[in-house]
Amino acid sequence: MAYVSFGPHSGKLVAIVDVIDQNRALVDGPCTQVRTQAMTFKSTTPGQFTDFILKFPHSARQKYVWQAWQNADINTKWATTLWAKIEAREGKARVTYFDHFKVMKAKKMKNRIIKNEVKKLQRQLS
């Protein structure tokens, strides 16, 4: 397992399926929306390899990687790591006032819909 540090898939976890040569590996991230592709080790270095290990056959297809990923419960384990917590903290710091405003409006809309449905049900019961 590796954490992609830059490129189009930066910030995502991938499973190393096969080593192509000294510079590239075949990676797959079925639960992080990273399709099976060749990726340079430079995208995941320095020190971006995780302690998580998945067991699947050599050059396995995506369904086997996905199954091993689910069985090992990688997403839950990743959420408890320091990397994931730092990433979440940085993401929270990037939220702007306008983003807060949009969330507030969405919550108001959701609560209004729930309130109206509850009133309808109460009227039907009365």
HELIX and SHEET records of a PDB file:
HELIX    1   1 PHE A   41  SER A   43  5                                   3    
HELIX    2   2 GLN A   62  ALA A   72  1                                  11    
HELIX    3   3 ILE A   74  ALA A   79  1                                   6    
HELIX    4   4 LEU A   82  ALA A   93  1                                  12    
HELIX    5   5 TYR A   97  LEU A  125  1                                  29    
SHEET    1   A 4 ALA A   2  TYR A   3  0                                        
SHEET    2   A 4 LEU A  13  VAL A  19 -1                                        
SHEET    3   A 4 ARG A  24  GLY A  29 -1                                        
SHEET    4   A 4 VAL A  34  THR A  40 -1                                        
END                                                                             
